[in-house]
Amino acid sequence: MNSNAKIYVAGHHGMVGSAIWSALEAKGYTNLIGRNSKELDLRNQLSVSDFFSQEKPAVVIDAAARVGGILANSNYPFQFLMENMQIQNNLIDSSLNADVQKFIFLGSSCIYPKLAPQPLKEEYLLTGPLEPTNEWYAVAKITGVKACEAIRKQFGKDYISLMPTNLYGPNDNFDLNTSHVLPAMMRKFHVAKEIGNEPVELWGSGSPMREFLFVEDLADAVVFALENKFEDNLYNVGTGTDLTIKELAMLIQKTVGHTGEIKWDSSKPDGTPRKLMDVSKMEQAGWKAKVELEVGIQRTYEWFLENLESFKEVRI
């Protein structure tokens, strides 16, 4: 890939997009373009089409999405389905119409069936029912995977889909109403520590198992995908290892320095029992995650502390 190739990173201000932007700059790419939501509404088909006609990017990396945890998915099912479909469909369709040769679509491990065999292989897609607590987001992302696959099949373009496991890191969302499990825990433990190590209540039983990938590792995988041509259209991106939510809570609690009690609210949903990615295809292609979970959590907490003033006070 030419270092001067025009690369459009959709969602470049988000946790994933900003990490990708930084990774591209570090590799010497000099012609990066991005637009925030005020400059370009990706839900608007005409606006997106006009943007592509004007800018004519050579590469598009789709890191734009409406994201959130169980609570957000449950409260806003229509927005999670429709807005994500609008965003990705406009980007994919405009890329095809503008003759973009390389498109990297980022999805999520939630596209796989709730009770699929573990670890999750790419071929398990569409083999069973989805996890109800995030099926709206999952359905949207599945349509994006299939759209890229269809373009690859019909037009022979290098459109690929990378499915990361649960992500965390700098620029994560720490809003307790919309955040995912790791940043939500981190903020709860921090607030509880600051007010005298009060008990922290967490959702579920703590028994589900989850895999977590540091966002800078995903960014590295995206750059790897940019610089290489893959044989298939769909690749899992993860660490290949997982732990229980209870183990995660204890690790975050230790990192934050909270010494109070952890209370588990078993009346709240656990979600999928286990969600471990089979990352053998990505490893065979030549890429492997590097950042250990303990290191990534420490770096995330350091970023959290540096940006405390941007977070509103919350009650736990």
VEXMAR-596766 format. One record per residue (C-alpha): x, y, z; residue in one letter. Coordinates in steps of 0.1 Angstrom, whole numbers, plus 5000, padded with zeros to 4 digits. Layout:
N
XYZa
...
END
This chain:
316
500050005000m
501450344990n
502050565020s
500450855002n
497250664993a
494150855004k
492650655033i
489250745048y
488750635084v
485050655092a
484550715129g
488050845134h
487151025167h
485850705184g
487950465205m
488550225175v
488850495148g
491350705168s
493450405175a
493450315138i
494350675128w
497350675152s
498550335140a
498350455104l
500350765112e
502950565130a
503350345099k
503950655078g
500650695060y
500351065053t
497051115034n
494351035060l
490951185059i
488151195085g
484951375092r
483151405125n
479351355128s
478651725125k
480651755093e
479251435077l
476151245089d
476850885078l
473150805081r
472351035052n
472850855019q
473151164997l
475651335020s
477851025020v
477550984983s
478551344977d
481551315001f
482851014982f
482451194949s
484451494962q
487151304981e
487650984960k
489350784987p
491450484976a
490850295009v
487950305034v
488050175069i
484650155086d
485150205123a
481850405126a
478950255145a
476350315172r
477650095200v
476750015236g
476249735262g
473349525272i
471349815287l
471750045257a
470849755233n
467749685253s
466550045256n
467250145219y
466649835197p
465450035167f
468350275167q
470949995171f
469449815141l
468550095118m
471350345124e
474050085121n
472549955089m
472250315075q
475950395084i
477450085069q
475150055039n
475950415029n
479650365033l
479750025014i
477450134986d
479250464981s
482650284981s
481450044954l
480050334933n
483250534938a
485450234928d
487150204961v
489349904958q
490049824995k
487349835022f
487749705057i
484549655076f
484649615114l
482049425132g
481649235164s
481848885179s
478148915187c
477348825151i
477748455160y
474948245175p
474448255212k
475047885218l
477647825190a
480447585198p
483447745215q
485747885203p
483848075177l
484847995141k
484048215112e
481947945096e
479447945125y
477848265112l
474148225106l
473947875121t
471747945150g
469748205171p
471548525183l
471948645219e
468648835225p
470349115245t
472249245215n
470649095185e
469649425170w
473349535167y
474349185156a
471749165128v
473049505115a
476649385115k
475749065098i
474249255069t
477549455066g
479549135065v
477248985038k
477349315018a
481149305017c
481048935008e
478648994980a
480849274965i
483849054968r
482048774950k
480248974923q
482849254916f
486149094927g
487049384950k
489149354981d
486449405007y
487049225039i
485349205074s
487249185106l
485249075137m
486949185169p
486149045203t
485249275232n
487349585229l
488749825255y
491350095259g
491950475257p
488950685245n
486550415256d
483050505267n
482750525305f
479050635306d
477350385329l
474150395309n
475750305275t
479150155282s
480449795279h
481349575309v
485049655313l
484850045313p
481650035334a
483449825360m
486450055360m
484350365366r
482250195393k
485350075412f
487050415409h
484050605422v
483550365450a
487250395460k
486950775460e
484050775485i
485550535510g
485750205493n
482050145493e
480649815480p
480249785442v
477249615427e
477749445394l
475249285370w
474648905367g
476348615384s
479948685373g
480148335357s
480048415319p
483348405302m
484648685280r
487648765258e
489049115257f
491249285231l
493249605236f
492149855210v
495649925199e
495949555190d
492849585168l
494349895151a
497549695144d
495349415129a
493649675106v
496949805094v
498049445088f
494849385068a
495449705048l
498949595038e
498049235029n
495549065007k
493548805025f
492148495008e
488748505026d
486248775034n
485748725072l
488348705099y
488048695137n
490348925156v
491048845193g
493548705218t
492248345218g
492048345256t
489148445280d
488348475317l
485148495338t
483448825345i
484248765381k
487948725374e
487749045353l
486149235381a
488849125406m
491549225381l
490049575376i
489449615413q
493149545420k
494249785393t
492050065405v
492949995442g
489349945455h
489249735486t
485549725493g
483049445487e
481749325453i
478049245452k
476549045423w
472949115412d
471848775398s
468448915389s
470249105360k
471048925327p
474348755321d
474148755284g
475948485263t
477548215286p
480848225267r
482148415237k
485648305228l
487048365193m
488848115172d
491648335159v
493548065140s
492648215105k
494148555115m
497248385130e
497748175098q
497548505078a
500448635099g
498948845127w
498648785165k
497649005194a
500449135216k
499049335246v
498449125278e
495149195296l
496749315328e
498949565308v
496049685287g
493849745318i
496549935335q
497150155305r
493350215302t
493050315338y
495950555334e
494150715305w
490850725325f
492650915354l
494151165329e
490651235315n
488551235347l
487451595342e
485551495310s
483351255329f
480251355348k
479851255384e
477850935388v
476250755417r
476850385420i
END
